[in-house]
Amino acid sequence: MEILFFLFLGKPLWMWLVFLALVMGLLIFDLGVLHKDDHEIGVAESLKLSAMYISLGLGFAGFIWWQMDAAATAQYLTAFVVEKTLAMDNVFVIALIFGFFAIPREYQHRVLFWGILGVILLRGIMIGLGATIIDQYHWVLYVFAAFLIFTGIRMLFVSDKKHDLNDNVLLKFLKRRFNVTDRLNGHAFFVRQADPKTGKLVRFATPLFLALILIEVADLVFAVDSVPAVFTITTDPYIVYTSNIFAVLGLRALYFALAAVLHRFAYLKYALSLLLVFIGSKIFVADAMGWEKFPPEWSLGITFAILGAGIVFSLWKTGQTGPVVARSATDTPPLG
């Protein structure tokens, strides 16, 4: 039993095991009970599933308060909200990828589910490395902070780009590396079929697998912004990791509802820009004021204020201009 109290990244091993067991239990319940059969997830089901994940994510703050303190709880909640909001851009990219490959809605949950396993692993590696580097070189936090300020300012002045996945370097590499079918084969990521050149049965990747890889890489790219942002809120790896995973779990559950109303958040990027600038500037403000760190309660309150203002403005502005017709994920022809 002593091994359960072995410190791993500053916390007893049992605390990590409790979190991982909770997440694995949720994923098994999700796939094995709620979605054991492929079906199209509607807005109502998406909202219910998301409410469950968000409630558990917020409820986990009680566990943080019980094992740590009120300041750590405020840091967790701030990190949770920031991560979930920054991941909104990921929803736009996921919708783009599903549309490009013409993935039917009944198979989209399967891709997102298996993608979560990659998120758990990849973010764990990034956060573990980040925590180790910061522990040895505290000045790296200032680099993270400056990077966030630069990114936030850049977002304000750089217009949105139209992405064409036909020119995606990774997609071209995958097509060269794997045999790829022209169309889907149910919910399978791989199928065995005759090679048109040799006639022998070989393994082919389906467009569903290509969509999974591109979504995983997109999450990794977005983590380059979101993980440093959370490290400027707290350097505790446990809070950083748990808030990250709970936020991503809830957002992917909410994807099916958000995908239908993405146009209503067209102006949210300006709030995200200000949020990144605020998060990055906290460490410099704390130094200027002679504080040990920026007050966690202030950080949480200002984060909610910025995001609340951004959401209200976006809904008001898009309500004035009228709805934008969103292209369905089945409007794009199959991959050729």
C-alpha positions as CSV (number, residue, x, y, z in Angstrom):
1,M,0.0,0.0,0.0
2,E,2.9,2.3,0.5
3,I,3.3,2.7,-3.3
4,L,0.0,4.4,-3.4
5,F,1.5,7.3,-1.5
6,F,4.6,7.5,-3.7
7,L,4.8,11.1,-5.0
8,F,4.5,11.4,-8.8
9,L,4.8,14.9,-10.2
10,G,4.2,16.3,-6.7
11,K,1.1,14.3,-5.9
12,P,0.5,10.9,-4.3
13,L,0.1,8.1,-6.9
14,W,-3.4,7.3,-5.6
15,M,-4.7,10.8,-6.6
16,W,-3.5,10.2,-10.2
17,L,-5.1,6.7,-10.2
18,V,-8.4,8.0,-8.9
19,F,-8.5,10.5,-11.8
20,L,-7.5,8.0,-14.5
21,A,-10.0,5.4,-13.2
22,L,-12.8,8.0,-13.3
23,V,-11.9,9.0,-16.9
24,M,-11.6,5.4,-18.1
25,G,-14.9,4.5,-16.4
26,L,-16.5,7.4,-18.2
27,L,-15.1,6.3,-21.5
28,I,-16.2,2.7,-21.0
29,F,-19.7,3.8,-20.0
30,D,-19.8,6.2,-23.0
31,L,-18.8,3.6,-25.7
32,G,-20.0,0.4,-24.0
33,V,-23.4,1.6,-22.8
34,L,-24.5,4.9,-24.3
35,H,-23.0,4.4,-27.8
36,K,-22.5,0.7,-28.3
37,D,-24.4,0.9,-31.5
38,D,-23.7,3.5,-34.2
39,H,-26.3,6.2,-34.4
40,E,-26.6,9.9,-35.2
41,I,-26.2,12.0,-32.1
42,G,-28.7,14.8,-32.0
43,V,-28.5,18.2,-30.2
44,A,-30.5,17.0,-27.2
45,E,-28.3,13.9,-26.6
46,S,-25.2,16.0,-27.2
47,L,-26.3,18.5,-24.6
48,K,-27.2,15.8,-22.0
49,L,-23.8,14.1,-22.5
50,S,-22.0,17.3,-22.3
51,A,-23.9,18.3,-19.1
52,M,-22.8,15.0,-17.6
53,Y,-19.1,15.6,-18.4
54,I,-19.2,19.3,-17.4
55,S,-20.9,18.4,-14.1
56,L,-18.2,15.8,-13.3
57,G,-15.5,18.2,-14.3
58,L,-16.9,20.9,-12.0
59,G,-17.6,18.3,-9.3
60,F,-13.9,17.3,-9.5
61,A,-13.2,20.8,-8.1
62,G,-14.7,19.5,-4.8
63,F,-12.1,16.7,-4.8
64,I,-9.3,19.4,-5.4
65,W,-10.7,21.5,-2.5
66,W,-10.8,18.4,-0.2
67,Q,-7.2,17.3,-1.0
68,M,-5.6,20.7,-1.5
69,D,-7.1,24.1,-0.7
70,A,-9.4,26.9,-2.0
71,A,-6.6,28.6,-4.0
72,A,-5.9,25.3,-5.9
73,T,-9.7,25.0,-6.5
74,A,-9.9,28.4,-8.0
75,Q,-6.8,27.6,-10.2
76,Y,-8.5,24.4,-11.3
77,L,-11.7,26.1,-12.2
78,T,-9.9,28.9,-14.1
79,A,-7.8,26.3,-16.0
80,F,-10.9,24.3,-16.8
81,V,-12.8,27.3,-18.2
82,V,-9.8,28.6,-20.1
83,E,-9.0,25.2,-21.7
84,K,-12.6,24.6,-22.7
85,T,-12.9,28.0,-24.3
86,L,-9.6,27.8,-26.1
87,A,-10.6,24.4,-27.4
88,M,-13.6,26.0,-29.2
89,D,-11.4,26.6,-32.2
90,N,-10.8,22.9,-32.3
91,V,-14.5,22.4,-32.9
92,F,-14.3,24.5,-36.1
93,V,-11.4,22.3,-37.3
94,I,-13.2,19.1,-36.4
95,A,-16.2,20.2,-38.4
96,L,-14.0,21.0,-41.3
97,I,-12.3,17.6,-41.3
98,F,-15.6,15.7,-41.0
99,G,-17.0,17.7,-43.9
100,F,-14.0,17.1,-46.1
101,F,-14.1,13.4,-45.6
102,A,-17.9,13.3,-45.7
103,I,-18.1,11.4,-42.4
104,P,-21.8,10.7,-41.6
105,R,-22.9,11.9,-38.2
106,E,-23.5,8.3,-36.9
107,Y,-19.8,7.6,-37.2
108,Q,-18.4,10.9,-35.9
109,H,-18.7,9.9,-32.3
110,R,-16.5,6.9,-32.9
111,V,-13.7,9.1,-34.3
112,L,-14.0,11.6,-31.4
113,F,-14.1,8.8,-28.8
114,W,-10.9,7.1,-30.0
115,G,-9.3,10.5,-30.4
116,I,-9.8,11.1,-26.7
117,L,-7.4,8.3,-25.9
118,G,-4.7,10.1,-28.0
119,V,-5.5,13.3,-26.1
120,I,-5.0,11.6,-22.7
121,L,-1.6,10.3,-23.8
122,L,-0.3,13.2,-25.8
123,R,-1.3,15.9,-23.3
124,G,0.1,13.8,-20.5
125,I,3.5,13.8,-22.2
126,M,3.4,17.5,-23.0
127,I,2.4,18.5,-19.5
128,G,4.9,16.1,-17.9
129,L,7.7,17.6,-20.0
130,G,6.5,21.1,-19.4
131,A,6.3,20.6,-15.6
132,T,9.9,19.1,-15.6
133,I,11.3,22.0,-17.6
134,I,9.6,24.7,-15.5
135,D,10.8,23.0,-12.3
136,Q,14.3,23.3,-13.5
137,Y,14.1,26.6,-15.4
138,H,11.5,28.8,-13.9
139,W,12.2,31.6,-16.4
140,V,10.4,29.4,-19.0
141,L,7.2,30.7,-17.6
142,Y,8.0,34.1,-18.8
143,V,8.6,32.7,-22.3
144,F,5.2,31.0,-22.2
145,A,3.6,34.3,-21.0
146,A,5.2,36.3,-23.8
147,F,4.2,33.7,-26.3
148,L,0.6,33.9,-25.1
149,I,0.6,37.8,-25.3
150,F,2.0,37.6,-28.8
151,T,-0.5,35.0,-29.9
152,G,-3.4,37.0,-28.5
153,I,-2.4,40.2,-30.2
154,R,-1.8,38.3,-33.5
155,M,-5.3,36.8,-33.3
156,L,-6.8,40.3,-33.2
157,F,-5.2,41.4,-36.5
158,V,-4.9,38.2,-38.5
159,S,-8.0,37.4,-40.6
160,D,-9.4,33.9,-40.6
161,K,-7.9,31.7,-43.3
162,K,-9.8,29.3,-45.5
163,H,-8.3,25.9,-45.1
164,D,-8.1,23.5,-48.0
165,L,-7.3,20.0,-46.8
166,N,-6.4,18.9,-50.3
167,D,-3.1,20.8,-49.8
168,N,-2.5,19.5,-46.3
169,V,1.1,18.1,-46.0
170,L,0.1,15.4,-43.4
171,L,-2.8,14.2,-45.6
172,K,-0.5,13.9,-48.6
173,F,2.0,11.9,-46.5
174,L,-0.7,9.5,-45.2
175,K,-2.0,8.9,-48.7
176,R,1.5,8.0,-49.8
177,R,2.2,5.8,-46.7
178,F,-1.1,3.9,-46.6
179,N,-3.4,2.2,-49.1
180,V,-6.6,4.3,-48.7
181,T,-10.1,3.3,-49.8
182,D,-12.2,5.7,-51.8
183,R,-15.2,5.4,-49.5
184,L,-16.1,4.5,-45.9
185,N,-16.6,0.9,-44.9
186,G,-19.0,1.2,-42.0
187,H,-17.3,2.4,-38.8
188,A,-14.0,0.5,-39.6
189,F,-10.7,2.3,-39.6
190,F,-9.0,-0.4,-41.6
191,V,-10.3,-3.1,-44.0
192,R,-8.7,-5.9,-46.0
193,Q,-9.4,-5.9,-49.7
194,A,-7.7,-6.8,-53.0
195,D,-4.8,-4.7,-54.1
196,P,-5.6,-3.4,-57.6
197,K,-2.0,-4.0,-58.7
198,T,-1.3,-7.5,-57.3
199,G,-4.7,-8.8,-56.5
200,K,-3.6,-9.9,-53.1
201,L,-5.6,-9.1,-49.9
202,V,-3.9,-6.2,-48.1
203,R,-4.9,-3.8,-45.4
204,F,-6.4,-0.5,-46.5
205,A,-7.0,2.6,-44.3
206,T,-10.5,4.2,-44.6
207,P,-11.2,7.9,-44.7
208,L,-12.4,7.4,-41.1
209,F,-8.8,6.7,-40.0
210,L,-7.4,9.7,-41.9
211,A,-10.0,11.9,-40.2
212,L,-8.9,10.5,-36.8
213,I,-5.2,11.2,-37.5
214,L,-5.9,14.8,-38.6
215,I,-8.1,15.5,-35.6
216,E,-5.4,14.1,-33.3
217,V,-2.7,16.3,-34.9
218,A,-5.1,19.3,-34.8
219,D,-5.5,18.8,-31.0
220,L,-1.7,18.6,-30.6
221,V,-1.3,21.9,-32.5
222,F,-4.0,23.6,-30.3
223,A,-2.3,22.2,-27.2
224,V,0.7,24.4,-28.0
225,D,-1.4,27.4,-27.1
226,S,-3.6,25.9,-24.4
227,V,-1.0,24.0,-22.3
228,P,1.3,27.1,-21.8
229,A,-1.8,29.1,-21.0
230,V,-2.7,26.7,-18.1
231,F,0.9,26.7,-16.9
232,T,0.7,30.5,-16.4
233,I,-2.4,29.9,-14.2
234,T,-0.8,27.2,-12.1
235,T,2.4,25.1,-12.3
236,D,0.8,22.2,-10.5
237,P,0.9,19.3,-13.1
238,Y,-2.1,17.6,-11.4
239,I,-4.3,20.7,-11.8
240,V,-3.0,21.3,-15.4
241,Y,-3.7,17.8,-16.5
242,T,-7.0,17.1,-14.9
243,S,-8.5,20.4,-16.0
244,N,-7.2,19.8,-19.6
245,I,-8.7,16.3,-19.8
246,F,-12.1,17.2,-18.3
247,A,-12.4,20.2,-20.5
248,V,-11.6,18.3,-23.7
249,L,-14.0,15.5,-22.7
250,G,-16.9,17.9,-22.2
251,L,-16.2,19.8,-25.4
252,R,-16.1,16.8,-27.6
253,A,-19.4,15.6,-26.1
254,L,-20.8,19.1,-26.9
255,Y,-19.5,19.0,-30.5
256,F,-22.7,17.7,-32.0
257,A,-24.7,20.6,-30.6
258,L,-22.0,23.2,-31.3
259,A,-21.5,22.1,-34.9
260,A,-25.1,23.3,-35.7
261,V,-24.5,26.8,-34.2
262,L,-20.9,27.6,-34.9
263,H,-21.8,30.6,-36.9
264,R,-23.3,32.2,-33.7
265,F,-19.7,32.3,-32.2
266,A,-18.1,34.0,-35.1
267,Y,-16.8,36.9,-33.0
268,L,-15.7,34.8,-30.0
269,K,-12.1,34.9,-31.3
270,Y,-11.8,38.5,-30.1
271,A,-12.6,37.5,-26.5
272,L,-10.1,34.6,-26.9
273,S,-7.5,37.1,-28.0
274,L,-8.0,39.3,-25.0
275,L,-8.1,36.2,-22.7
276,L,-4.7,35.1,-24.0
277,V,-3.2,38.5,-23.5
278,F,-4.7,38.7,-19.9
279,I,-3.4,35.2,-19.0
280,G,0.1,36.0,-20.4
281,S,0.3,39.3,-18.7
282,K,-0.6,38.0,-15.2
283,I,2.9,37.0,-14.3
284,F,4.3,40.4,-15.3
285,V,1.5,42.2,-13.3
286,A,2.3,40.1,-10.3
287,D,6.0,40.9,-10.4
288,A,5.2,44.6,-10.9
289,M,2.9,44.7,-7.9
290,G,5.3,42.7,-5.7
291,W,2.8,39.8,-5.4
292,E,4.0,36.2,-5.0
293,K,1.4,35.3,-7.7
294,F,-1.7,36.8,-9.3
295,P,-4.7,36.2,-7.0
296,P,-6.5,33.0,-8.3
297,E,-10.0,34.4,-7.4
298,W,-9.3,37.6,-9.5
299,S,-8.1,35.4,-12.3
300,L,-11.2,33.3,-12.3
301,G,-13.5,36.4,-12.1
302,I,-11.7,38.2,-15.0
303,T,-11.7,35.1,-17.1
304,F,-15.5,34.7,-16.7
305,A,-16.0,38.4,-17.4
306,I,-14.0,38.4,-20.7
307,L,-15.7,35.2,-22.0
308,G,-19.1,36.3,-20.9
309,A,-18.8,39.6,-22.7
310,G,-17.4,37.8,-25.8
311,I,-20.3,35.3,-25.9
312,V,-23.0,38.0,-25.4
313,F,-21.4,40.2,-28.1
314,S,-21.1,37.4,-30.5
315,L,-24.7,36.2,-30.1
316,W,-25.9,39.8,-30.4
317,K,-23.9,40.6,-33.5
318,T,-24.7,37.4,-35.3
319,G,-28.4,37.8,-34.3
320,Q,-28.4,41.2,-36.1
321,T,-26.7,39.9,-39.3
322,G,-28.9,36.8,-39.5
323,P,-27.9,33.1,-39.4
324,V,-25.2,31.8,-41.6
325,V,-26.0,28.6,-43.4
326,A,-23.6,25.9,-42.2
327,R,-22.5,23.2,-44.6
328,S,-23.4,19.7,-43.5
329,A,-20.8,17.1,-42.9
330,T,-22.3,15.2,-45.8
331,D,-22.2,17.9,-48.4
332,T,-18.6,17.2,-49.5
333,P,-18.1,14.3,-52.0
334,P,-16.3,11.2,-50.8
335,L,-12.5,11.2,-50.8
336,G,-11.1,10.2,-54.1
